[in-house]
């Protein structure tokens, strides 16, 4: 039986409401995110995806509508917002720029210390999450400023993981990384979810990245929820996603072009194996004529 961990009901957020510069950043979004899902959130620049995630832990309060965490309205009692922010941890884009402590250990421990946890529990969490991000304990006594860019990114992500949030949200976790770094971070995110059973939300411009790890995809377009479904179901709308200006995977673009040229192939192809199967079917059909 699936359990809803995060829910929005007709959530709307309007910046500068009632002025000439009014902007509808999020409009009438209703959705349910189930426990243990790895949800990819995609959309073009200005689609509303970054504004949306800031409502999930109360960094922003909607102009109207509601947000529920584990069935409870997060704004019913404002005194509980601090606890909500520990339960829904957000790691923003380029989090390595927020590292400031003398050692990696202290940086990762910063969140748990703010939770006023015992020292033994803080130590346990720090040593556990350093392995989640693919680094060994020898890194804990290093200065974060002596690490490579990719290592800094992983330490910053570990700092949010150390709070053991019910929901972990990562905003563009692969931004600025080279292909190898992107693959490493995506693999670590997937492994973390499998190891902890946590719900993970990943915001990205890259549908290619999302298609590799997500169980569901949430698509924002012009401040509204366009699609929210399994990866396969969302990719059946590849033509529409392409028209929205989204960076659909190269394989998907190839099959869209083949369809435009009259070939009888599906548009929801985004893996090498599926592409191989469809091309073999196409070739066998042509050879049989």
N, C-alpha and C positions, 0 to 999 in steps of 0.2 A: 504493500500500500504506500503510495507516494505521499509525502508530507510537504506542504507549502511552507517555505521558510521566509520568503520575501513576497510581498504583494503590493501593487498599487491599484487604486480605484479612482479612475477619472482624474488622474494627476495632471495639473496644469501649472506652469510657471511662466509668469509674464514679467519681463524686466521693464522698469519705468512705466508702469501701468498708468494710463490716463494722461500721458504726455505725448508730445509729437514724436518722441524717439521710442515709443512702445515697441517691444519685441516679444513675440510669443516663442519662447525658447523650448517649452514642452507643452503639448496640447492634448488633453484628454487621453492620457495613456493609462490603460488598464492591463495588468499582466500578473501572472503568478509564476514564481521561480521555485522549483522544487529542490528539496534537500539533496545534496550530492551531485547536482548538475554542474557541468562546466559550460557556461553560457558565453558565447562570443557575441559582443555588441559591436555592430558595424554601422557605418553611415558616413556620408560625405561631410566635409568641414561645415560646421554650422547646422548640422542636422538635429542636434539636441542631445546627443549621446553623453557628452561630458556633463551637461547640466543634469541629465536624468540620474546619473550615478551619485551625484552629490546630494540627492534627496534620500538615498537609501540609508545613509547614516546621520541624517539631520544637519549636514553642513548647509543645506538650503532647505527652506520650508516652502511648500507649494503655495501658490496663490489660491488654489482650490484643490479639492481632492485629498486623498489620504495615502499614507504609506504604512504598511503593517510588517512588523518583524515578529516571526513566530506567533502570528495571530493577534498581536497587540499593536494598536495605533501608537507609533513612536512619539507623537506629539500630545498624547492624552495627558501626560504629566511631564512638563518640561524638565523636571529634576532628573528624569531618567535618561536624558539625551547623552550624558557622559557615558553611561553604560552601553547605550546603543552604539556609540562610536568605538568602543572596545570590541563589540560583537560583530560589527561590520567594519572591517579594516580596509582602508583605501590607500593604495600605493600609486601616487600620481606620476605623471610622465617625468622622465629624467630625475628619479628619486635620489640618485647619487649626489646631486647638488645639495641635498639636505643633510649629508653626513657632516658631523662636526666634532665628534668626540675624539679623545686621544688614541683609543684603540677600537678595533672591530668589536671586541667583546662589549665595551661600554655602549657603542652605537646600537648593537642589537638588543642590549638590555634596557635601553631607554624607555621603550613602551611598557614592558612588564614592570619596571620600577614605578612608572606613573600609575600603574594599576594597584600599587602598594602590596605587591606580592612578597612573600618571604624570600630571603636571599637564596635559600636552597632551591626553591621553585624557579626563581629567575635563572639560576645557573643551569638547571635541568633544561629549561626551554632554550637557552642560548646554545647549549651544546647539541641539542636535538636539531634545531633549525639550520645550523651551519652545514649539517650533512644534507638537509633537504635541498640546499642550493648548490650542492656539489663541491663544497670546500671542506678541507679537513681542519681539525682544531688548532693546527699550527698558525692559522690565520688570525685567531682570536686576539693574540697579543701584538699583531701588526698595526701600524697606523693605517687607517682607511685611505689616506692620501698617498700611500706607497703602492696601492693596488692599481691594476689596469682598469680601464673603463668598464669592461664587462664584469670584472670582479667586484667593483664598487656597486654596480647595478644589482648584483646578486646579494651583496651585504645589505643594501637598502631594502630589498624585498624580504630578506630574512628578518629584518627588524619589525616588519608588519606581521609576518608569520609567527613571530615569537609571542605575540599577544593572543595567539590561538583563536582567531576570530571565527565565528560561526560562518560568516561569509567573507571571503577574501576578494577584493576588487583590484584589478591591475589595469591602470590606464596607459595604453600604448607601451607595454613592457619591453618591446623589441625596438623601439624608436632609436635610430642612430647606430644600431649595431650592425656589424658585417654579417654576411650569410651564416657563418659558423656560429657567431654569437647568438643570432636569432634562433637557430636550431637548438642550441644549448638551453636557452631560456624557455623556449616552448616545451622542451622535454622535461625540464625541472618543474614547470607548472603542472604538467600532466601527471608527473610522478607524485607531486605533493598532494594532489587531489586523490589519487589512488591510495596513498599511504594514510591519509587522514579522514577521508570520507567527507571532507569539507565541501561547501558550495563555493565555486570559483567563477567570477565574472571577469572576462578579459575584453577590454575596449581596444579596437584596432581598426586602422584603415585598410588593412590587408585581409581580404577574404581568403587568400592562399594560406596565411598563417592560421586563421580561424578554422579553416576546413581540416587542418591536421590534428586539432586537439579537441574541438568543441563537441558536445553532445547535442546542444541546441544553439540556434542562431537568432539573435534579436536584431532586427534591422530598423533603424530610425531614418526617416526621410521627411524633410521640411517640418521638423518638430513633432511629427506624429509617428506612432508605431506602425510600420509598414507590414512587417512579418515577424512572427515569433513561432518557431517550429523546429523540428529536427533539421540537421544539416541537409539531408537528402531532400526533404520537403521544400526547404527554402531555395535550394539550388534548382528546383524545377522552374523557378522564376528568374533564371539567369538572364534572360533577355531584358526583363524589367530592371533587374539590379544593374545591368550594364548601362541602361538608359539613365539610371539615377546617378551615374558617374562613379560607381563603385569599382574598385580595382579587383575585378573577378580574376580567378586564377588563369594563367596562360592557356592551360588545357581547355578550360571552359570557353575562353575567347576563340580558340581554334575551332571548337565544335559549333559555336554560334556562326562563325564564318562559313563552315561547311554547310550548315542549314541554309544560310543565305544563298549559297550557290546551288541549292536544290537537292543536296544529299539527305537521305532519310536517316538522320542521326539525332539522338536526344541532345538537349541543351544542358542537362544537369550532370555533366561529366566534370569531375574535379580531381580524380585520382588517376595515377598512371595505369593501375590495373583495370579500372573501368574503361579508360580510353583504349587500352589494348583489346579488351573484349568487344567494344563497339566497332573498332576499326576492322577486326577480324570478321565480324558479322557483315560489315559493309563490303569487304573484299570478297568474301565467300558468295555473297549475293550477286555481285557483279560478275564473278567468274562463272557462276551457274547459268548466266544468261547466254 
